[in-house]
Amino acid sequence: MAQLIEDYALIGDTQTAALVGKDGSIDWLCVPRFDSGAVFASLLGDRTNGRWQITPAGGLQRVERRYLENTLVLETTFHTDDGVVRITDCMPIRGRTVDVVRLVEGVSGRVPMHMDMTIRFDYGSIVPWVRRSDAETLRAVAGPDAIVLRTPVRTHGAGKATIADFVIGAGETVPFVLAYHASHETPPRPTDAKRAVKETARWWRNWAGQCTYDGRWKEAVMRSLITLKALTYAPTGGIVAAPTTSLPEWIGSVRNWDYRYCWLRDATLTLSSLTVGGYKDEALAWRDWLLRAAAGDPEDLQIMYGAAGERRLTEFSLDWLDGYEDSSPVRVGNAASEQSQLDVYGEVLATLYRTRKLLPDDGTHQNSWGLERALLAALEGLWRHPDEGIWEVRGPPQHFTHSKVMAWWAFDRAVRNVEEFGLDGPVDRWRSIRDEIHAQICSEGFDSELGAFTQSYGSKRLDAAVLMMATVGFLPGTDERIVGTVNAIERTLLKDGFVARYDTSPDGAVDGLPAGEGAFLPCSFWLADNLALIGRTDDAVALFERLLGLVNDVGLLAEEYDGGAGRQLGNFPQAFTHVCLVNTAAHLSDALPFVIGSGEPSGPKEAT
């Protein structure tokens, strides 16, 4: 059975990633990409679906974990009745193959150890042929996939698994190196485990050393930036939302989605978090990925793409996996990629505007303007229509307030591009459309009885997505309608002190799904941003520090949190959550101007 979501740590090579449990078991690893089939999938099933555990065989007293400072190299220290042993896990930055390095070190005493490796290709469904190549090498092959395991420890087969028992004494080290490669290729050369650990730690420290953020919460920000880098698909610059699929938003529910893709919803916030840390190369790579992904018919703009910009993300279920704690179905692909969401137009336009403001002109700024004008032309005919909204509801389309705000944002950024950078375009028409959208939102999206902006036009339901209104500059934080909205969300959407996206009770749900999900952590960071904007700085800091208190022992956060059970929920670790952590830390520590919006709104100042 899988462990608690927060009991896992992340290792990765900036092309894929693995989850390592406190018990020394790697329960999730997709190869060779984030969105490839899993070779270890017990996270969503059981040990027969693939795992790789190295753990003490005797009595266990306690476990301690940490990342080596400013790295993604994980140390797990087991204190046992027989002594202390440490396992160092990492994935060297990708060369020709995918490598997972595990170095077992004796700290004190003599500790009996047990290794159990069950290899199952294609999400735990395919049992490979395993053959011994030499005394220290095993090779597992099935179809296009092959894995090589090298270790000096003698292994043997047992019940379609590979196991080993050994004893490690103080000062001794035992290496294990797993390498994935295409089965038609020659197996890779052996990797020196000790050297790989040192070089991987050095690479991460060199990358972390470029960080320019020096605010109040530096440690949490640095860990979040490292996590964001780990979720970057280095060949393209795309950043996946999470390395996992189908970790549930509520235990036992069907709210289980594949997050191993790149969401345009996250674009502006991601760009901002990277620039908070001074990572201009990564920010430009993300911008370039965005331009390539968005190329094509503007009306076909998707809400998400594959790590290389793939558009077809067909959703299907893996019926042989029971799901995390019996939360089924287990899904691969994401049908929401076919939805219509107006907010992506605003995200793309705002992201490209921000690159012009914050990053050097490498010749792309001017070249992207043609795409931006084409997107605006499409949005002129689309913004009046209902859509599925930022939360990808699987119910009927609606006139979501947040979607209209993002459409307003697109035209507002277009006007600013003309005014600030001298770009050409029908600026008078864009101003007129921007102002029309602004007026409509204030008229149709605001409920005077509630004193708040609502989820959709004519609705009485609240939605935490409207917390973006002040941060994008639609209205200033001091506007009474923003203050009223913040107060209303605090009254109705707080769950154990954190923010739910919207009402998912049977009477309130509009997403076409069964009731129940955890508090949505990015929305909780947005509330902290808004509290600061409306002048409640102490409350903002208090909420932010409560959120920091939710990180696991190695500083990672999932998408949601169950306050009643005191546990993390959803795909893990979640890039969007860590992006919001970085941005809120920057806002509250005055490390830079508020990075999402840019001061007062440029639309109508008077109430409409």
Residue pairs with C-beta under 8 A, 6 or more apart in sequence:
1 46
1 325
2 21
2 27
2 42
2 43
2 44
2 324
2 325
3 21
3 22
3 23
3 25
3 27
4 567
4 568
5 247
5 324
5 558
5 567
5 568
5 569
5 570
5 572
6 552
6 556
6 558
6 567
6 568
6 572
7 21
7 22
7 552
8 19
8 20
8 21
8 22
8 27
8 28
8 43
8 552
8 556
8 572
9 19
9 20
9 21
9 65
9 67
9 74
9 76
9 89
9 552
9 554
9 556
10 17
10 18
10 19
10 20
10 72
10 227
10 230
10 243
10 556
10 573
11 17
11 18
11 20
11 72
11 73
11 74
11 89
11 90
11 91
11 100
12 18
12 72
12 91
12 230
12 231
12 243
13 91
13 92
13 93
13 94
13 98
13 99
14 93
14 94
14 229
14 230
14 232
14 233
14 234
15 32
15 33
15 34
15 94
15 98
15 233
15 234
15 235
16 29
16 30
16 31
16 32
16 33
16 34
16 36
16 91
16 98
16 243
17 29
17 30
17 34
17 91
17 230
17 231
17 243
18 26
18 28
18 29
18 40
18 91
18 100
18 243
19 26
19 27
19 28
19 29
19 43
19 243
19 244
19 572
20 26
20 27
20 74
20 76
20 89
21 27
22 63
22 65
22 76
23 53
23 55
23 63
24 53
24 54
24 55
24 76
24 78
24 87
25 42
25 51
25 52
25 53
25 55
26 40
26 51
26 52
26 53
26 89
26 100
27 40
27 41
27 42
27 43
27 51
28 38
28 40
28 41
28 42
28 43
28 44
28 243
28 244
29 38
29 39
29 40
29 52
29 100
30 36
30 37
30 38
30 39
30 243
30 260
31 37
31 39
31 98
31 145
31 180
32 98
32 180
33 233
33 307
34 231
34 233
34 240
34 243
34 260
34 307
35 240
35 258
35 260
35 261
35 306
35 307
37 121
37 122
37 123
37 145
38 50
38 122
38 123
38 124
39 50
39 119
39 120
39 121
39 145
39 147
39 180
40 50
40 51
40 52
40 118
40 119
40 120
41 49
41 50
41 120
41 123
41 124
41 321
42 48
42 49
42 50
42 51
42 118
42 124
43 244
43 247
43 324
44 123
44 124
44 245
44 246
44 318
44 321
44 322
44 323
44 324
44 330
45 124
45 320
45 321
45 322
45 323
45 330
46 322
47 116
47 118
48 118
48 120
48 124
48 160
49 118
49 120
49 123
49 124
49 125
49 320
49 321
50 118
50 119
50 120
50 124
51 116
51 117
51 118
52 100
52 102
52 115
52 116
52 117
52 118
52 178
53 114
53 115
53 116
53 117
54 87
54 102
54 104
54 113
54 114
54 115
54 176
55 78
55 113
55 114
56 78
56 80
56 82
56 85
56 111
56 112
56 113
56 114
57 112
57 113
57 114
57 165
58 80
58 81
58 82
58 111
58 112
59 80
59 81
59 82
60 78
60 79
60 80
60 81
61 79
61 80
61 81
62 79
63 76
63 77
63 78
63 79
64 76
64 77
64 79
65 74
65 75
65 76
65 77
65 553
65 554
66 74
66 75
66 553
66 554
67 73
67 74
67 75
67 223
67 226
67 554
67 555
68 74
68 75
68 201
68 204
69 205
70 204
70 205
70 208
70 209
70 222
70 226
71 90
71 200
71 201
71 204
71 205
71 208
71 226
72 90
72 91
72 200
72 204
72 226
72 230
73 88
73 89
73 90
73 197
73 200
73 201
73 204
74 88
74 89
74 90
74 554
75 86
75 87
75 88
76 86
76 87
76 88
76 89
77 84
77 85
77 86
77 107
78 84
78 85
78 86
78 87
78 111
80 109
80 111
82 109
82 110
82 111
82 112
83 106
83 107
83 108
83 109
83 110
83 111
83 169
83 170
84 106
84 107
84 108
84 109
84 111
85 104
85 105
85 106
85 107
85 111
85 113
85 168
86 104
86 105
86 107
87 102
87 103
87 104
87 105
88 101
88 102
88 103
88 105
88 197
89 100
89 101
89 102
89 103
90 100
90 101
90 196
90 197
90 200
90 201
91 98
91 99
91 100
91 101
91 200
92 99
92 101
92 191
92 196
92 199
92 200
93 200
93 203
94 234
96 181
96 188
97 179
97 180
97 181
97 188
98 179
98 180
98 181
99 177
99 178
99 179
99 188
99 191
99 196
100 177
100 178
100 179
101 175
101 176
101 177
101 191
101 193
101 196
101 197
101 200
102 175
102 176
102 177
102 178
102 193
103 173
103 174
103 175
103 176
103 193
103 194
103 197
104 113
104 168
104 173
104 174
104 175
104 176
105 168
105 172
105 173
106 168
106 169
106 170
106 171
106 172
106 173
107 170
108 170
109 169
109 170
110 167
110 168
110 169
110 170
111 167
111 168
111 169
112 165
112 166
112 167
113 165
113 166
113 167
113 168
113 174
114 163
114 164
114 165
115 153
115 155
115 162
115 163
115 164
115 165
115 166
115 176
116 161
116 162
116 163
117 149
117 155
117 161
117 162
117 163
118 160
118 161
118 162
119 128
119 130
119 140
119 147
119 162
120 126
120 127
120 128
121 128
121 142
121 143
121 145
122 145
123 318
123 321
123 330
123 332
124 320
124 321
125 318
125 320
126 142
126 143
127 142
127 160
128 140
128 141
128 142
128 145
128 146
128 147
129 140
129 141
129 142
130 138
130 139
130 140
130 157
130 162
131 138
131 139
131 140
131 141
132 138
132 139
133 139
133 148
133 187
135 154
136 150
136 151
136 152
137 148
137 149
137 150
137 187
138 148
138 149
138 150
138 155
138 162
139 146
139 147
139 148
139 149
139 187
140 146
140 147
140 148
140 149
141 183
142 183
143 183
144 182
144 183
144 184
145 180
145 182
145 183
146 180
146 181
146 182
146 183
146 185
146 187
147 178
147 179
147 180
147 181
148 178
148 179
148 181
148 187
148 188
149 155
149 162
149 176
149 177
149 178
150 175
150 176
150 177
150 179
150 190
150 191
151 164
151 174
151 175
151 176
151 177
152 174
152 175
153 164
153 166
153 174
153 176
154 164
154 166
155 162
155 163
155 164
156 162
156 163
156 164
157 163
166 174
168 174
173 194
175 193
175 194
176 193
177 190
177 191
177 193
177 196
179 187
179 188
179 191
181 187
181 188
204 226
207 226
207 229
208 222
208 225
208 226
210 277
210 278
210 279
211 221
211 222
211 225
211 277
211 278
211 279
212 277
212 278
213 221
213 222
213 225
213 276
213 277
213 278
213 582
213 585
213 586
213 591
214 591
215 221
215 585
215 586
215 589
215 590
215 591
216 585
216 588
216 589
217 544
217 548
217 585
217 589
219 555
220 548
220 551
220 555
220 581
220 585
221 276
221 277
221 581
221 582
221 585
221 586
222 277
223 551
223 554
223 555
223 556
224 273
224 555
224 578
224 579
224 581
224 582
225 273
225 274
225 277
225 279
225 578
225 582
227 555
227 556
227 573
227 575
227 578
228 239
228 270
228 273
228 274
228 575
228 578
228 579
228 582
229 279
229 282
231 239
231 240
231 241
231 242
231 243
231 573
231 575
232 238
232 239
232 282
232 285
233 239
233 240
233 262
233 307
233 308
235 308
236 285
236 289
236 292
236 307
236 308
236 309
237 282
237 284
237 285
237 286
237 288
237 289
238 262
238 286
238 289
238 293
238 305
238 306
238 307
238 308
238 309
239 262
239 266
239 270
239 286
239 289
239 575
240 259
240 260
240 261
240 262
240 307
240 575
241 259
241 260
241 261
241 262
241 263
241 266
241 304
241 571
241 574
241 575
241 576
242 259
242 260
242 559
242 571
242 572
242 573
242 574
242 575
243 260
243 571
243 573
244 259
244 260
244 571
244 572
245 256
245 257
245 258
245 259
245 260
245 330
245 331
245 332
245 571
246 256
246 257
246 258
246 323
246 324
246 327
246 329
246 330
246 331
246 571
247 256
247 324
247 558
247 569
247 570
247 571
247 572
248 255
248 256
248 323
248 324
248 325
248 327
248 569
248 570
249 255
249 256
249 257
249 517
249 518
249 559
249 560
249 569
249 570
250 327
250 516
250 517
250 518
250 562
250 569
251 325
251 327
251 562
251 565
251 569
252 325
252 326
252 327
253 327
253 513
253 514
253 516
253 517
254 327
254 328
254 329
254 513
254 514
255 513
255 514
255 516
255 517
256 323
256 324
256 327
256 328
256 329
256 330
256 331
257 331
257 334
257 336
257 571
258 313
258 315
258 331
258 332
258 333
258 334
259 334
259 559
259 571
259 574
260 307
261 304
261 305
261 306
261 307
261 313
261 334
261 337
262 289
262 293
262 304
262 305
262 306
262 307
263 303
263 304
263 576
264 290
264 293
264 294
264 301
264 302
264 303
264 304
264 305
264 344
264 347
264 348
265 303
265 304
265 341
265 343
265 344
265 347
265 390
265 576
266 347
266 575
266 576
266 579
267 286
267 290
267 347
267 348
267 350
267 351
268 347
268 350
268 351
268 354
268 596
269 576
269 579
269 580
269 583
269 596
270 286
270 575
270 579
271 283
271 286
271 287
271 351
271 354
271 355
271 358
272 354
272 579
272 583
272 586
272 595
272 596
273 578
273 579
273 580
273 582
273 583
274 280
274 282
274 283
274 286
275 283
275 354
275 358
275 359
275 595
276 582
276 583
276 585
276 586
276 591
276 592
276 595
277 582
280 359
280 360
283 355
283 358
283 359
284 355
284 359
284 362
284 364
287 351
287 352
287 355
287 359
287 364
288 364
289 309
290 348
290 351
290 352
291 352
291 364
291 368
291 371
292 309
293 302
293 305
293 309
294 301
294 348
294 371
294 375
295 371
298 371
298 374
298 375
298 377
298 378
298 379
299 378
299 382
301 344
301 345
301 348
301 375
301 378
302 311
302 337
302 338
302 344
303 336
303 337
303 339
303 341
303 344
303 392
304 313
304 334
304 336
304 337
305 311
305 313
305 337
306 313
311 337
313 333
313 334
313 337
314 333
314 335
315 331
315 332
315 333
315 334
315 335
316 331
316 332
316 333
317 328
317 329
317 330
317 331
317 332
318 329
318 330
318 331
318 332
319 329
321 328
321 330
322 328
322 330
323 329
323 330
336 388
336 392
339 387
339 388
339 392
340 382
340 385
340 387
340 388
340 397
341 387
341 388
341 389
341 390
341 392
341 403
342 379
342 382
342 383
342 385
342 387
342 400
342 403
342 404
342 406
342 407
343 389
343 390
343 402
343 403
343 406
343 407
344 406
345 375
345 376
345 378
345 379
345 382
345 406
345 407
345 410
346 405
346 406
346 407
346 408
346 409
346 410
346 413
346 472
347 406
348 372
348 375
348 410
349 372
349 375
349 376
349 409
349 410
349 413
349 414
350 409
350 410
350 413
350 472
352 365
352 368
352 372
352 413
353 413
353 416
353 417
355 364
355 365
356 365
356 417
356 420
356 421
357 420
357 598
365 421
366 423
369 417
369 423
372 414
372 417
373 425
375 410
376 410
376 411
376 414
376 425
376 430
379 407
379 410
379 411
380 433
382 407
383 404
383 407
383 433
383 437
385 397
386 396
386 397
386 398
386 399
386 400
387 397
387 398
387 400
387 403
388 394
388 397
389 398
389 400
389 402
389 403
389 456
389 465
390 400
390 402
390 403
390 406
390 465
391 463
391 465
391 501
391 502
391 511
393 510
393 511
393 512
394 511
394 512
394 513
395 510
395 511
395 512
396 512
398 455
398 456
398 457
398 459
398 510
399 444
399 456
399 457
399 458
400 455
400 456
400 463
400 465
401 441
401 445
401 453
401 454
401 455
401 456
401 457
401 463
401 465
401 466
402 463
402 465
402 466
402 468
404 437
404 440
404 441
404 445
405 441
405 466
405 468
405 469
405 472
405 474
406 468
406 472
407 437
408 434
408 437
408 438
408 441
408 474
408 603
409 472
409 474
411 430
411 431
411 433
411 434
411 437
412 434
412 473
412 601
412 602
412 603
414 425
414 427
414 430
414 434
415 427
415 430
415 431
415 434
415 602
416 598
416 602
417 423
417 425
418 424
418 425
418 427
418 430
419 427
434 603
435 603
435 604
438 474
438 603
438 604
438 608
439 604
439 608
441 453
441 474
442 481
442 607
442 608
443 608
444 457
444 458
445 453
445 454
445 456
445 457
445 466
446 452
446 453
446 454
446 481
447 453
447 454
447 459
447 460
450 460
450 462
450 484
450 488
451 481
451 484
451 485
451 487
451 488
452 462
452 466
452 481
452 484
452 485
452 487
452 488
452 489
453 466
453 469
453 481
453 485
454 460
454 461
454 462
454 463
454 466
455 461
455 462
455 463
455 465
455 466
455 502
455 510
456 463
456 510
461 502
461 503
461 508
461 510
462 485
462 488
462 489
462 492
462 493
462 502
462 503
463 501
463 502
464 489
464 493
464 499
464 500
464 501
464 502
464 520
464 523
464 526
464 527
465 501
465 502
465 523
466 485
466 489
467 485
467 486
467 489
467 523
467 526
467 527
467 529
467 530
468 526
468 596
469 475
469 482
469 485
470 476
470 477
470 479
470 482
470 529
470 530
470 533
470 534
470 597
471 526
471 529
471 530
471 533
471 594
471 596
471 597
472 596
472 597
473 597
473 598
473 599
473 600
473 601
473 602
474 601
474 603
475 481
475 482
475 601
476 482
476 533
476 600
476 601
477 483
477 530
477 532
477 533
477 534
477 535
478 533
478 534
478 535
481 607
482 530
482 533
482 534
483 534
486 527
486 530
486 531
486 534
489 499
489 527
490 527
492 503
493 499
493 500
493 501
493 502
493 503
493 523
494 500
494 519
495 518
495 519
495 563
496 519
496 563
496 564
497 543
497 546
497 563
498 519
498 520
498 521
498 524
498 546
498 547
498 561
498 563
499 519
499 520
499 523
499 524
499 526
499 527
500 517
500 518
500 519
500 520
500 523
501 517
501 520
501 523
502 508
502 510
502 511
503 509
504 511
504 513
504 515
504 516
504 517
505 515
506 515
509 515
517 560
517 569
518 560
518 561
518 562
518 563
518 569
518 570
519 560
519 561
519 562
519 563
520 559
520 560
521 547
521 550
521 557
521 558
521 559
521 560
521 561
521 574
521 577
521 580
522 559
522 576
522 577
522 579
522 580
524 543
524 547
525 544
525 547
525 577
525 580
525 581
525 583
525 584
526 580
527 543
528 540
528 541
528 543
528 544
528 547
528 584
528 588
529 540
529 583
529 584
529 587
529 594
529 596
530 540
531 537
531 539
531 540
531 543
532 540
532 587
532 588
533 594
537 588
540 588
541 588
544 584
544 585
544 588
547 581
548 581
550 557
550 561
550 568
551 557
552 568
556 572
556 573
557 568
557 572
557 573
557 574
557 577
557 578
557 581
558 568
558 569
558 570
558 571
558 572
558 573
558 574
558 577
559 569
559 570
559 571
559 572
559 574
559 576
559 577
560 568
560 569
560 570
561 567
561 568
561 569
562 568
562 569
583 595
583 596
585 591
586 592
586 595
587 594
587 595
593 599
